Amino acid sequence: MRQRNVVVIGGGPGGYVAAIRAAQLGARVTLVEKDKLGGTCLNVGCIPTKVLLHTAELFNELDHVKELGIDVKNPRVDWKTLMKRKERIVAQLTGGVKGLLVSNGIEIVKGTASFRSSGEIGVDWADGNTMNIEADSFIIATGSVPFVPPVPGTHLPGVITSSEALSLDVVPKSMVIIGGGVIGVEFASIYSSLGCSVTIIEMMDQILPNMEEELADILKGSLLSRGVKVNTQAKVTSINKDGIGLQVRFEEKGAEKAVSAEKVVVAVGRRPNTAGLNLEAAGVRLNKDRIIVNDRMKTAAENIYAVGDCTGKMMLAHAAFAQGVEAAENIMGKDTKMDYKTVPSCVYTQPELASVGMTEKLALERGHDIKVGRFPLMANAKSLIMNQTGGMVKVISDKKYDEVLGVHILGPRATDLITQGALALRLEATLEEIISTVHAHPTVGEALQEAALAADGAAIHLPGTRG
């Protein structure tokens, strides 16, 4: 039987995972990448952002270490050293991706790909030469790019995207962040911890509009307590030069306002990166700039699949990982379908916020008769030991069968703990199954068990009523 030839376009999370999985299943795989392996996530997204967030978290905790019995005098962040550490970690991980590809026998081609037909692409090299590559199947994994809204002044020096915000020469004294989603809130957490005066301007009613509203509001309070100014229901109308640097004008609930800062970070989201692929020649259909795929990640062209941000389905690196596996396995004859309800969303602020499944609002909108359990981390021993008690665990379940519909965690290591919630949803677990699972003590994870108990008014470590 002839070996199947598979070409993957893009070496980010979805692309390199798809390439490896296809190779594991016996395909001859070529991966085309125009820039750096690892894509946005490893180079200018998830990984470098979390390096900075880790330092910011530790530095912020130094304000409270005296009560822990630690005497630290005049701590400061060496920004240049932090930038070098970020670059070192990124280099190590991107080098690791290359090593994994090579060890799986995958050919790496450096260049920009575009389709000639559904069975062939052209790859333009930096030196002006072009090569053509034919294949049985293709996987498009070209990712996304920052979206810059059509606001006057976004071209001005000092107006940057999240990519540039990761590599500033110095920590600015002041910053306006346009967008209160995950990217904007994470950068607010970083720079406010390092002494920068930060203002968030968000168009929606709340920051993190897709997360559990109750917990997002608590996180907003945490940001406010650290000096971050938060403006919601606010629309930016223009950015102009002023004496300090830049002035951002916006409308908030009908009132015209303005705020000045050294830097303005545009963090309103990302858009699929599909320009220049000549998808029409391959019979691949688009919805605006998003590649249309079915529930097996197949495009309108029978032999072409697409994964990750370029599909616009769920712009998360871990979703792209799973989609990459799904596409590769379906190409190689398996029948794989991803379960999107188990995909968690994570915000690496302090405290961290993580969510999987339905929010309370969404569950009600979908007609569920629900029970809600809450457990404040003030009553959790490990959180008290860690001096991080401002969070909460919230569990939403269906009343009829007690099936868990959503798990939401605000607190230390929430992004690690949310996997327990994702597994509960994957197994269609009930509250009783969480309750009857013995949780180690003392851990933050115990709070999920207590929240499940609280849904029935039976939390052990909350004041209650008898009978």
FIKOL-676370 format. One record per residue (C-alpha): residue number from 1; x, y, z. Coordinates in pm, 1 decimal. Example, Ala and Ser with C-alpha at 12.3 -4.5 7.8 and 13.67 -1.06 7.14 Angstrom:
2
(1 (1230.0 -450.0 780.0))
(2 (1367.0 -106.0 714.0))
***
This chain:
467
(1 (0.0 0.0 0.0))
(2 (137.3 343.4 -100.8))
(3 (242.0 572.3 184.9))
(4 (8.0 870.6 218.2))
(5 (165.7 1214.1 162.0))
(6 (42.6 1484.6 397.8))
(7 (144.5 1852.1 389.4))
(8 (83.6 2072.7 694.4))
(9 (84.3 2449.3 641.2))
(10 (188.3 2622.8 962.4))
(11 (408.0 2510.3 1250.7))
(12 (209.7 2644.1 1545.3))
(13 (27.2 2432.6 1807.8))
(14 (-229.9 2289.4 1566.5))
(15 (17.7 2238.6 1284.0))
(16 (309.9 2071.0 1455.3))
(17 (81.9 1840.6 1656.7))
(18 (-107.6 1743.8 1338.6))
(19 (221.9 1673.6 1163.1))
(20 (349.4 1452.6 1446.0))
(21 (23.6 1258.4 1476.3))
(22 (4.1 1198.9 1100.8))
(23 (364.4 1074.6 1102.7))
(24 (290.0 843.9 1396.8))
(25 (8.8 691.4 1190.6))
(26 (240.5 620.1 897.7))
(27 (213.1 924.5 671.8))
(28 (500.3 1090.2 490.9))
(29 (471.1 1444.0 627.9))
(30 (604.6 1779.6 511.0))
(31 (552.9 2087.4 729.6))
(32 (573.2 2433.3 572.7))
(33 (638.9 2727.1 805.0))
(34 (710.8 3081.9 688.6))
(35 (844.2 3215.2 1017.9))
(36 (922.6 3039.6 1346.7))
(37 (814.7 2696.0 1463.6))
(38 (574.3 2710.6 1755.9))
(39 (359.2 2983.8 1604.8))
(40 (206.3 3267.1 1803.4))
(41 (168.5 3058.2 2120.1))
(42 (535.6 2976.8 2170.8))
(43 (684.0 3294.8 2024.8))
(44 (455.9 3590.4 2100.4))
(45 (160.8 3446.5 2290.3))
(46 (95.2 3188.1 2560.3))
(47 (450.0 3104.3 2662.1))
(48 (626.1 3443.8 2678.8))
(49 (318.5 3598.8 2840.0))
(50 (318.4 3334.9 3112.8))
(51 (690.9 3387.1 3175.2))
(52 (619.2 3752.7 3251.1))
(53 (307.4 3667.2 3452.0))
(54 (502.9 3424.3 3671.1))
(55 (756.8 3692.1 3760.1))
(56 (481.1 3949.0 3815.5))
(57 (298.9 3708.1 4046.9))
(58 (607.8 3640.5 4257.8))
(59 (695.2 4009.8 4271.2))
(60 (341.2 4098.3 4376.3))
(61 (352.0 3839.9 4656.2))
(62 (660.5 4006.7 4802.4))
(63 (430.2 4280.2 4933.5))
(64 (286.9 4025.2 5175.4))
(65 (582.7 3805.3 5270.8))
(66 (653.3 3974.2 5603.7))
(67 (348.6 3806.7 5754.2))
(68 (484.2 3476.8 5619.7))
(69 (800.5 3523.9 5820.7))
(70 (1020.6 3637.6 5531.5))
(71 (1210.9 3965.7 5540.3))
(72 (1284.1 4096.9 5190.5))
(73 (1421.9 4447.6 5153.4))
(74 (1385.7 4666.2 4845.2))
(75 (1304.3 4397.9 4585.3))
(76 (1294.4 4504.1 4221.4))
(77 (1244.6 4342.7 3884.4))
(78 (1545.9 4344.4 3651.8))
(79 (1355.2 4386.9 3325.3))
(80 (1648.2 4304.1 3097.4))
(81 (1717.4 3981.7 3286.0))
(82 (1347.9 3892.0 3265.8))
(83 (1348.9 3954.6 2889.0))
(84 (1651.0 3726.4 2851.3))
(85 (1479.4 3454.5 3053.8))
(86 (1169.2 3485.7 2835.6))
(87 (1380.2 3451.4 2521.2))
(88 (1569.2 3154.9 2665.4))
(89 (1249.5 2965.7 2750.9))
(90 (1096.2 3042.2 2410.9))
(91 (1413.5 2924.1 2236.4))
(92 (1420.5 2603.8 2440.7))
(93 (1058.3 2520.6 2361.3))
(94 (1072.8 2608.9 1991.7))
(95 (1393.9 2407.9 1964.0))
(96 (1210.0 2121.7 2130.5))
(97 (933.7 2140.7 1868.4))
(98 (1191.5 2117.5 1590.1))
(99 (1351.1 1818.8 1762.4))
(100 (1014.1 1642.9 1787.8))
(101 (940.5 1701.9 1420.1))
(102 (1280.8 1576.2 1310.1))
(103 (1260.3 1269.9 1536.5))
(104 (931.4 1177.8 1368.6))
(105 (1084.3 1200.7 1021.7))
(106 (894.7 1514.3 921.9))
(107 (1047.0 1732.3 651.0))
(108 (1048.7 2101.5 743.9))
(109 (1027.4 2352.4 458.9))
(110 (1081.2 2723.2 529.5))
(111 (864.8 2945.8 313.3))
(112 (521.4 3091.9 241.8))
(113 (263.4 2850.6 101.8))
(114 (-27.8 2910.9 -132.9))
(115 (-249.3 2665.9 -318.1))
(116 (-213.0 2597.1 -690.3))
(117 (-496.5 2343.7 -677.2))
(118 (-650.9 2106.0 -424.6))
(119 (-355.1 1874.0 -473.2))
(120 (-61.5 2114.1 -494.7))
(121 (87.3 2415.9 -319.6))
(122 (362.6 2655.4 -414.2))
(123 (614.7 2760.5 -151.4))
(124 (787.5 3095.6 -192.3))
(125 (1130.4 3115.4 -32.9))
(126 (1285.5 3430.7 109.4))
(127 (1539.9 3439.5 -177.7))
(128 (1263.1 3469.9 -436.5))
(129 (1267.1 3110.4 -554.5))
(130 (959.6 2889.4 -553.6))
(131 (903.2 2516.7 -514.5))
(132 (586.4 2317.0 -576.8))
(133 (475.0 2036.4 -345.4))
(134 (206.3 1781.3 -428.5))
(135 (25.8 1581.3 -161.4))
(136 (-268.4 1351.3 -102.6))
(137 (-395.8 1561.7 186.9))
(138 (-331.4 1904.8 336.0))
(139 (-384.6 2047.0 683.2))
(140 (-407.2 2426.0 703.8))
(141 (-287.2 2559.1 1040.4))
(142 (-195.9 2919.5 968.1))
(143 (-319.4 3060.1 1299.9))
(144 (-428.5 3416.4 1362.5))
(145 (-298.2 3772.2 1384.3))
(146 (-392.0 4058.2 1619.5))
(147 (-704.5 4244.9 1515.3))
(148 (-661.3 4621.7 1505.4))
(149 (-997.6 4803.6 1493.6))
(150 (-1050.0 5097.7 1256.3))
(151 (-996.7 5362.6 1523.3))
(152 (-821.1 5687.5 1424.7))
(153 (-468.5 5695.2 1565.7))
(154 (-386.7 5324.3 1584.6))
(155 (-92.6 5390.4 1348.9))
(156 (78.7 5627.1 1593.9))
(157 (413.7 5537.7 1754.7))
(158 (349.6 5389.3 2096.3))
(159 (29.6 5214.1 1990.2))
(160 (119.0 4845.8 2000.9))
(161 (-33.1 4498.5 1998.5))
(162 (24.5 4218.0 2245.4))
(163 (323.7 4099.9 2039.9))
(164 (515.4 4424.0 2095.7))
(165 (399.4 4445.8 2458.7))
(166 (605.9 4133.2 2528.3))
(167 (931.7 4295.2 2421.4))
(168 (933.1 4653.7 2546.5))
(169 (1273.6 4799.4 2632.9))
(170 (1150.4 4921.8 2971.9))
(171 (836.9 4901.4 3183.5))
(172 (633.7 5211.3 3091.0))
(173 (504.1 5440.3 3363.7))
(174 (151.3 5427.7 3221.7))
(175 (-45.5 5213.2 2980.4))
(176 (-395.5 5203.4 2834.0))
(177 (-518.5 4861.0 2729.7))
(178 (-800.3 4858.7 2475.4))
(179 (-989.1 4536.4 2539.2))
(180 (-1073.1 4362.7 2864.7))
(181 (-1064.5 4006.6 2737.1))
(182 (-807.3 3744.6 2833.3))
(183 (-514.8 3915.1 2658.5))
(184 (-594.0 4260.2 2795.8))
(185 (-651.7 4144.9 3152.4))
(186 (-333.3 3936.5 3156.7))
(187 (-125.2 4233.2 3040.8))
(188 (-295.8 4451.7 3299.7))
(189 (-194.8 4199.0 3564.2))
(190 (166.6 4192.9 3442.5))
(191 (231.6 4562.4 3412.0))
(192 (33.9 4679.5 3715.9))
(193 (237.8 4438.1 3930.0))
(194 (556.3 4596.3 3796.2))
(195 (458.9 4952.3 3889.0))
(196 (288.5 5067.6 3569.0))
(197 (-35.0 5268.8 3595.7))
(198 (-283.9 5068.4 3387.8))
(199 (-625.8 5155.6 3249.6))
(200 (-849.7 4898.2 3078.2))
(201 (-1116.6 5010.6 2831.6))
(202 (-1370.7 4737.4 2751.6))
(203 (-1674.1 4770.7 2526.0))
(204 (-1885.5 4500.8 2694.5))
(205 (-2064.5 4517.5 3029.8))
(206 (-1790.2 4322.1 3207.8))
(207 (-1427.2 4228.5 3164.8))
(208 (-1376.0 3870.8 3043.2))
(209 (-1725.7 3869.1 2888.8))
(210 (-1719.0 3498.4 2803.4))
(211 (-1629.0 3385.3 3154.4))
(212 (-1851.5 3325.0 3458.0))
(213 (-1979.7 3674.1 3541.3))
(214 (-1970.5 3636.0 3920.6))
(215 (-1605.0 3529.4 3924.4))
(216 (-1501.7 3783.3 3661.3))
(217 (-1647.3 4052.9 3885.2))
(218 (-1440.5 3929.9 4181.1))
(219 (-1129.3 3936.4 3962.1))
(220 (-1216.9 4290.9 3857.9))
(221 (-1221.1 4384.4 4226.8))
(222 (-874.5 4232.2 4267.8))
(223 (-742.9 4438.8 3976.0))
(224 (-902.2 4755.0 4115.1))
(225 (-739.8 4692.0 4454.1))
(226 (-402.6 4687.1 4279.9))
(227 (-465.0 5024.4 4116.3))
(228 (-589.3 4913.6 3774.4))
(229 (-862.4 5142.1 3640.4))
(230 (-1139.4 4952.8 3461.8))
(231 (-1386.6 5117.2 3224.0))
(232 (-1666.5 4894.7 3090.1))
(233 (-1941.4 4975.6 2840.4))
(234 (-1677.8 5201.8 2689.4))
(235 (-1595.1 5253.2 2321.5))
(236 (-1266.3 5406.2 2205.2))
(237 (-1322.3 5684.4 1952.9))
(238 (-969.1 5806.3 1882.6))
(239 (-603.9 5800.7 1984.2))
(240 (-402.2 6120.8 1963.5))
(241 (-59.6 6248.5 2057.9))
(242 (-35.6 6459.9 2371.4))
(243 (228.3 6591.7 2608.1))
(244 (273.5 6264.5 2796.5))
(245 (266.7 6045.5 2492.0))
(246 (-78.5 5936.6 2380.6))
(247 (-433.1 6031.1 2467.7))
(248 (-713.6 5778.9 2427.3))
(249 (-1059.5 5928.7 2391.3))
(250 (-1361.4 5709.0 2461.3))
(251 (-1732.4 5712.1 2533.8))
(252 (-1843.4 5541.9 2854.6))
(253 (-2216.4 5505.1 2912.5))
(254 (-2283.0 5815.8 2703.5))
(255 (-2012.8 6032.7 2861.6))
(256 (-1703.0 6142.1 2669.8))
(257 (-1378.5 6073.1 2854.6))
(258 (-1003.9 6069.6 2791.7))
(259 (-697.2 5909.0 2947.9))
(260 (-329.7 5962.6 2868.3))
(261 (-47.2 5710.2 2876.4))
(262 (299.2 5631.4 2742.8))
(263 (180.7 5315.0 2566.6))
(264 (-151.1 5198.2 2424.8))
(265 (-196.7 4823.4 2383.2))
(266 (-463.6 4715.8 2134.4))
(267 (-594.0 4383.7 2270.3))
(268 (-943.2 4352.0 2126.6))
(269 (-887.0 4001.8 1990.0))
(270 (-737.8 3816.4 1697.1))
(271 (-852.7 3731.3 1345.4))
(272 (-782.9 3422.2 1134.0))
(273 (-467.7 3441.9 923.8))
(274 (-591.6 3319.1 584.7))
(275 (-486.0 3595.3 344.3))
(276 (-255.1 3491.0 62.2))
(277 (-332.7 3116.8 74.2))
(278 (-525.3 3128.8 -257.5))
(279 (-788.6 2903.3 -105.7))
(280 (-1025.1 2954.6 -398.2))
(281 (-792.8 2754.4 -621.4))
(282 (-825.4 2460.0 -383.1))
(283 (-1203.1 2477.8 -339.3))
(284 (-1177.2 2578.1 28.3))
(285 (-1467.0 2796.8 141.4))
(286 (-1449.1 3090.4 381.6))
(287 (-1691.7 3268.7 610.7))
(288 (-1534.9 3614.2 590.5))
(289 (-1176.1 3525.1 684.2))
(290 (-1253.4 3198.9 869.2))
(291 (-1203.3 2862.8 701.2))
(292 (-1527.4 2664.1 712.1))
(293 (-1480.7 2311.0 846.1))
(294 (-1715.4 2029.5 947.9))
(295 (-1711.7 1841.9 1277.7))
(296 (-1413.7 1636.7 1156.8))
(297 (-1210.7 1950.8 1065.4))
(298 (-1258.7 1886.6 691.3))
(299 (-1301.3 2185.4 459.2))
(300 (-1521.1 2200.7 148.1))
(301 (-1233.8 2032.1 -38.1))
(302 (-1240.2 1656.9 25.6))
(303 (-865.8 1623.4 91.3))
(304 (-802.5 1948.9 278.9))
(305 (-846.9 2000.3 652.8))
(306 (-799.1 2308.6 871.4))
(307 (-726.1 2341.3 1243.2))
(308 (-666.8 2606.1 1506.5))
(309 (-725.9 2978.4 1494.2))
(310 (-762.6 2994.4 1114.8))
(311 (-1101.2 2823.1 1154.4))
(312 (-1218.3 3071.3 1418.1))
(313 (-1390.5 2789.4 1609.9))
(314 (-1210.0 2828.5 1941.7))
(315 (-893.7 3039.2 1950.8))
(316 (-701.4 2850.3 2218.6))
(317 (-371.5 2665.9 2182.8))
(318 (-499.4 2354.4 2358.2))
(319 (-803.7 2347.4 2130.2))
(320 (-566.5 2364.3 1832.9))
(321 (-366.9 2071.3 1975.3))
(322 (-682.6 1858.3 1989.0))
(323 (-800.3 1971.2 1645.0))
(324 (-460.2 1886.2 1499.0))
(325 (-487.1 1530.8 1632.5))
(326 (-845.8 1509.2 1506.9))
(327 (-755.9 1619.3 1153.2))
(328 (-453.7 1389.1 1127.4))
(329 (-645.9 1086.5 1251.6))
(330 (-937.2 1148.3 1015.1))
(331 (-699.0 1182.3 721.2))
(332 (-537.3 853.7 817.2))
(333 (-864.3 660.5 823.8))
(334 (-982.1 695.9 1182.0))
(335 (-1312.6 857.9 1274.7))
(336 (-1232.0 1119.3 1538.8))
(337 (-1458.4 1395.1 1666.2))
(338 (-1355.4 1647.1 1930.6))
(339 (-1573.1 1716.6 2237.0))
(340 (-1577.1 2095.8 2266.2))
(341 (-1764.1 2105.4 2595.9))
(342 (-1449.4 1982.8 2772.8))
(343 (-1225.5 2264.2 2644.9))
(344 (-1129.9 2489.3 2938.0))
(345 (-1064.1 2863.1 2921.6))
(346 (-783.1 2996.0 3138.4))
(347 (-679.2 3342.2 3251.4))
(348 (-335.2 3358.7 3414.7))
(349 (-393.4 3663.7 3630.6))
(350 (-350.1 3683.3 4005.7))
(351 (-568.0 3515.9 4116.1))
(352 (-602.2 3280.6 3820.4))
(353 (-943.2 3224.7 3662.7))
(354 (-1039.0 2904.9 3480.3))
(355 (-1366.6 2783.2 3340.5))
(356 (-1506.6 2479.0 3161.1))
(357 (-1859.9 2406.9 3047.0))
(358 (-2159.2 2635.1 3084.1))
(359 (-2174.3 2952.5 3285.7))
(360 (-2478.4 3000.1 3508.9))
(361 (-2624.9 3247.1 3259.5))
(362 (-2574.9 3014.9 2961.2))
(363 (-2723.4 2715.1 3142.7))
(364 (-3037.9 2914.5 3217.5))
(365 (-3056.9 3044.3 2859.4))
(366 (-3043.6 2685.6 2734.6))
(367 (-3342.2 2594.2 2949.8))
(368 (-3173.1 2395.9 3225.4))
(369 (-3324.8 2382.0 3571.0))
(370 (-3002.9 2420.1 3766.8))
(371 (-2840.3 2394.8 4106.3))
(372 (-2541.4 2614.9 4188.5))
(373 (-2277.5 2538.8 4448.5))
(374 (-2025.2 2796.4 4568.4))
(375 (-1730.8 2755.7 4801.8))
(376 (-1517.1 3057.5 4897.8))
(377 (-1145.7 2994.0 4925.8))
(378 (-1145.6 3191.0 5250.8))
(379 (-1268.5 2862.0 5399.5))
(380 (-1002.0 2649.8 5228.4))
(381 (-698.9 2561.1 5441.8))
(382 (-443.0 2547.7 5157.4))
(383 (-554.5 2884.5 5019.1))
(384 (-520.6 3032.2 5367.9))
(385 (-168.6 2886.3 5398.1))
(386 (-81.9 3033.7 5056.8))
(387 (-229.3 3370.5 5161.1))
(388 (-455.6 3364.2 4853.8))
(389 (-810.4 3352.2 4985.3))
(390 (-992.3 3596.2 4758.8))
(391 (-1128.0 3338.2 4516.0))
(392 (-1412.8 3092.9 4480.9))
(393 (-1510.6 2762.3 4321.8))
(394 (-1850.2 2753.5 4153.1))
(395 (-2022.4 2443.4 4019.4))
(396 (-2334.5 2442.5 3801.8))
(397 (-2536.4 2121.3 3770.2))
(398 (-2865.2 2009.0 3619.2))
(399 (-3131.4 1942.6 3884.0))
(400 (-3291.1 1644.5 3712.3))
(401 (-2987.1 1415.4 3696.2))
(402 (-2734.3 1618.1 3899.5))
(403 (-2504.9 1616.9 3592.6))
(404 (-2225.2 1871.6 3615.5))
(405 (-2272.7 2139.6 3348.8))
(406 (-1994.6 2383.0 3437.4))
(407 (-1702.9 2432.8 3672.2))
(408 (-1548.9 2774.5 3739.3))
(409 (-1247.8 2840.7 3961.3))
(410 (-1096.8 3170.1 4074.9))
(411 (-791.8 3118.8 4289.8))
(412 (-436.5 2987.8 4310.9))
(413 (-348.8 2733.3 4039.8))
(414 (-700.8 2746.7 3901.6))
(415 (-561.1 2679.6 3553.0))
(416 (-416.1 2348.9 3675.5))
(417 (-721.9 2249.7 3877.3))
(418 (-971.7 2308.5 3595.6))
(419 (-866.5 1980.1 3434.7))
(420 (-1065.4 1803.2 3710.0))
(421 (-1371.9 1993.9 3592.5))
(422 (-1301.8 1912.7 3227.3))
(423 (-1275.6 1543.1 3312.0))
(424 (-1603.8 1562.6 3505.0))
(425 (-1778.2 1702.5 3197.5))
(426 (-1612.7 1446.7 2966.8))
(427 (-1740.3 1161.3 3184.5))
(428 (-2081.7 1325.4 3234.5))
(429 (-2015.3 1313.5 3607.2))
(430 (-2275.2 1395.1 3868.2))
(431 (-2231.9 1600.2 4182.4))
(432 (-2233.9 1277.5 4384.0))
(433 (-1941.8 1138.5 4184.6))
(434 (-1734.9 1447.3 4264.1))
(435 (-1844.4 1437.6 4627.6))
(436 (-1762.2 1068.4 4670.3))
(437 (-1415.3 1110.3 4518.2))
(438 (-1174.2 1148.8 4808.8))
(439 (-975.2 1470.1 4771.1))
(440 (-633.7 1514.1 4931.9))
(441 (-605.4 1751.0 5228.2))
(442 (-488.9 2022.9 5247.1))
(443 (-531.1 2117.0 4881.2))
(444 (-709.8 2387.3 4686.5))
(445 (-875.8 2102.5 4495.7))
(446 (-1084.4 2018.9 4802.0))
(447 (-1283.7 2331.4 4728.7))
(448 (-1437.1 2167.1 4421.6))
(449 (-1568.6 1883.4 4638.1))
(450 (-1707.2 2139.7 4884.4))
(451 (-1870.5 2339.3 4603.5))
(452 (-2040.9 2020.4 4481.8))
(453 (-2163.9 1960.2 4837.5))
(454 (-2279.6 2322.5 4860.5))
(455 (-2507.2 2272.6 4560.6))
(456 (-2717.7 2056.0 4793.5))
(457 (-2664.7 2275.2 5098.4))
(458 (-2433.7 2015.1 5251.1))
(459 (-2088.8 2180.6 5246.6))
(460 (-1892.8 2055.2 5546.6))
(461 (-1672.3 2358.7 5593.2))
(462 (-1938.1 2630.6 5563.6))
(463 (-2177.4 2736.7 5837.2))
(464 (-2511.0 2562.0 5788.9))
(465 (-2847.2 2490.8 5942.6))
(466 (-2955.5 2158.8 6094.1))
(467 (-3249.8 1963.2 5968.8))
***
